[in-house]
Amino acid sequence: MISRVRGTLLSSSPACVVNVGGVGFEILITEKDRNLLARASGEVSFYTYLHVREDRIALYGFLRGEERELFTRLIEVSGIGPRTALGVMAEEPAEKIVRAIRNEDHAFLRRLPGLGRKTAERLILELKDKLADLEMETTEAEPLTALREEAILALTSLGMPRQAAQRALERVDWATTDTSSLEAVIKEALKHAGSI
């Protein structure tokens, strides 16, 4: 099992390729992570899942460990393979997906790529009580603090030093930035990264 890959980002599109000791690993990632990596350079780090089939070996990667954990739970559900699970996680933050499963939000889940009515129902039925240990949701008392820490983790995964990530986030206009979306915060922080 390859659970972590850390190396130099060679490309993020059309395929994400990371050079580790002279070996280029092709890693399948979500579109939102691809967008984050589009402005990244240097060293990156992924939490990975190695999927082996008779005719193919594929390495799936995530910038956060919690996202990989959600991915592994999704593919345990009958009818959801790795490609479908990656599609489900492609647009919405993992926190929203977990919340929708816990709250039995069928309408939200059916809007996700690859999920129809029956699959969404099966997802809720099989996972609703199995996600309690996934601590992904921010607390009511300190939502921005938790979001800021998640953003720092994501930025450092993209190769940015922690202090630089903190300084970039200090320049984010929190009043106008969509704080319900980690991706929006990261994009805003990356705008300021070049001026630090």
C-alpha positions as CSV (number, residue, x, y, z in Angstrom):
1,M,0.0,0.0,0.0
2,I,1.3,3.4,-0.9
3,S,-0.2,5.8,1.6
4,R,1.8,9.0,1.1
5,V,3.7,10.5,-1.8
6,R,5.9,13.5,-1.4
7,G,8.0,14.9,-4.2
8,T,8.4,17.5,-7.0
9,L,5.3,18.4,-9.0
10,L,6.1,17.8,-12.7
11,S,2.6,18.6,-14.0
12,S,-0.9,19.0,-12.7
13,S,-2.8,18.8,-16.0
14,P,-3.9,16.8,-17.9
15,A,-2.3,14.3,-15.6
16,C,-0.9,15.0,-12.1
17,V,2.7,13.7,-12.1
18,V,5.0,13.8,-9.0
19,N,8.7,13.0,-9.2
20,V,9.9,11.0,-6.3
21,G,13.5,10.0,-6.4
22,G,13.6,10.0,-10.2
23,V,10.3,8.0,-10.6
24,G,7.3,9.9,-11.9
25,F,4.1,8.8,-10.1
26,E,0.8,9.6,-12.0
27,I,-1.8,10.4,-9.4
28,L,-5.5,10.7,-10.0
29,I,-6.8,13.8,-8.2
30,T,-10.1,15.8,-7.9
31,E,-10.6,18.8,-10.2
32,K,-10.6,21.2,-7.2
33,D,-7.2,19.9,-6.2
34,R,-6.0,20.2,-9.8
35,N,-7.1,23.9,-9.7
36,L,-5.1,24.5,-6.5
37,L,-2.0,22.8,-8.0
38,A,-2.2,24.9,-11.2
39,R,-0.4,27.7,-9.4
40,A,1.9,25.5,-7.3
41,S,5.5,24.5,-8.0
42,G,8.2,22.7,-6.1
43,E,7.4,20.0,-3.5
44,V,3.9,18.7,-3.0
45,S,2.6,16.0,-0.7
46,F,-0.4,13.7,-1.2
47,Y,-2.3,11.2,1.0
48,T,-2.8,8.4,-1.4
49,Y,-4.8,5.2,-2.0
50,L,-3.5,2.5,-4.3
51,H,-6.3,0.7,-6.2
52,V,-5.4,-2.6,-7.8
53,R,-7.5,-4.4,-10.4
54,E,-6.7,-7.3,-12.7
55,D,-6.2,-5.0,-15.6
56,R,-5.1,-1.8,-13.9
57,I,-3.2,-0.2,-11.0
58,A,-4.2,3.4,-10.1
59,L,-3.0,5.8,-7.5
60,Y,-5.5,8.3,-6.1
61,G,-4.3,11.3,-4.2
62,F,-5.7,13.9,-1.8
63,L,-4.2,17.0,-0.2
64,R,-5.8,16.2,3.1
65,G,-5.9,12.9,5.0
66,E,-9.5,13.4,5.9
67,E,-10.4,13.5,2.2
68,R,-8.6,10.2,1.6
69,E,-10.5,8.7,4.5
70,L,-13.8,9.8,3.1
71,F,-12.8,8.4,-0.3
72,T,-12.0,5.0,1.2
73,R,-15.4,5.0,2.9
74,L,-17.2,5.9,-0.3
75,I,-15.7,3.0,-2.3
76,E,-16.9,0.6,0.3
77,V,-20.4,1.3,-0.7
78,S,-21.9,-1.1,-3.3
79,G,-22.0,0.5,-6.7
80,I,-19.4,3.2,-6.0
81,G,-16.0,2.6,-7.6
82,P,-12.9,4.8,-7.2
83,R,-13.7,6.9,-10.4
84,T,-17.2,7.6,-9.1
85,A,-16.0,8.4,-5.6
86,L,-13.4,10.8,-7.1
87,G,-16.2,12.4,-9.1
88,V,-18.4,12.8,-6.0
89,M,-15.5,14.6,-4.3
90,A,-14.6,16.7,-7.3
91,E,-16.6,19.9,-6.6
92,E,-17.9,20.0,-3.1
93,P,-15.8,20.1,0.1
94,A,-15.5,16.8,1.9
95,E,-17.1,18.4,5.0
96,K,-20.3,19.2,3.0
97,I,-20.5,15.6,1.7
98,V,-20.1,14.1,5.2
99,R,-22.7,16.5,6.6
100,A,-25.2,15.6,3.8
101,I,-24.8,11.9,4.5
102,R,-25.2,12.4,8.2
103,N,-28.3,14.6,7.7
104,E,-29.8,12.3,5.0
105,D,-29.8,15.2,2.5
106,H,-30.8,13.2,-0.6
107,A,-31.3,16.3,-2.7
108,F,-27.7,17.5,-2.2
109,L,-26.2,14.1,-2.8
110,R,-28.2,13.5,-6.0
111,R,-26.6,16.7,-7.4
112,L,-23.1,15.2,-7.1
113,P,-21.6,13.7,-10.3
114,G,-22.3,10.0,-10.7
115,L,-25.0,9.7,-7.9
116,G,-28.5,8.9,-8.8
117,R,-31.4,8.4,-6.4
118,K,-30.7,4.8,-5.6
119,T,-27.0,5.3,-5.2
120,A,-27.6,8.3,-2.9
121,E,-30.0,6.3,-0.8
122,R,-27.5,3.4,-0.6
123,L,-24.8,5.9,0.4
124,I,-26.8,7.2,3.3
125,L,-27.9,3.8,4.4
126,E,-24.4,2.3,4.4
127,L,-22.4,5.3,5.7
128,K,-24.7,7.4,7.9
129,D,-23.5,5.7,11.1
130,K,-20.0,5.0,10.0
131,L,-18.7,8.6,9.7
132,A,-18.8,9.6,13.4
133,D,-15.0,9.3,13.6
134,L,-14.4,11.7,10.7
135,E,-13.8,15.0,12.4
136,M,-14.2,17.3,9.5
137,E,-16.7,19.8,10.5
138,T,-15.7,23.1,12.0
139,T,-17.0,24.0,15.5
140,E,-19.5,26.8,15.8
141,A,-17.3,28.7,18.3
142,E,-14.3,29.0,16.1
143,P,-15.2,28.5,12.4
144,L,-12.6,30.8,11.0
145,T,-9.8,29.5,13.2
146,A,-10.5,25.9,12.0
147,L,-10.8,27.0,8.4
148,R,-7.6,29.0,8.6
149,E,-5.8,25.9,9.9
150,E,-7.2,23.8,7.1
151,A,-6.0,26.4,4.6
152,I,-2.5,26.4,6.1
153,L,-2.4,22.6,5.8
154,A,-3.5,22.8,2.2
155,L,-1.0,25.5,1.3
156,T,1.9,23.7,3.0
157,S,0.9,20.5,1.0
158,L,1.3,22.7,-2.1
159,G,4.9,23.3,-1.0
160,M,4.5,26.7,0.6
161,P,6.4,27.2,3.9
162,R,4.1,27.4,6.9
163,Q,5.1,31.0,7.7
164,A,4.4,32.1,4.1
165,A,1.1,30.4,4.2
166,Q,0.2,32.2,7.4
167,R,1.2,35.6,6.0
168,A,-0.8,35.0,2.8
169,L,-3.9,34.2,4.9
170,E,-3.4,37.3,6.9
171,R,-3.9,39.3,3.6
172,V,-7.2,37.5,2.8
173,D,-10.3,39.7,3.0
174,W,-12.4,37.4,5.2
175,A,-15.4,39.7,4.9
176,T,-15.7,39.2,1.2
177,T,-14.3,35.6,0.8
178,D,-16.6,32.7,0.8
179,T,-15.7,31.0,4.1
180,S,-17.9,28.0,3.4
181,S,-15.4,26.9,0.7
182,L,-11.8,25.9,1.5
183,E,-11.0,26.2,-2.2
184,A,-12.2,29.8,-2.3
185,V,-9.9,30.7,0.7
186,I,-6.9,28.9,-0.9
187,K,-7.4,30.7,-4.2
188,E,-7.6,34.0,-2.4
189,A,-4.5,33.3,-0.4
190,L,-2.6,32.2,-3.5
191,K,-3.3,35.7,-5.0
192,H,-1.3,37.2,-2.2
193,A,1.4,34.6,-2.1
194,G,3.5,36.3,-4.9
195,S,3.6,39.6,-3.0
196,I,4.9,38.2,0.3
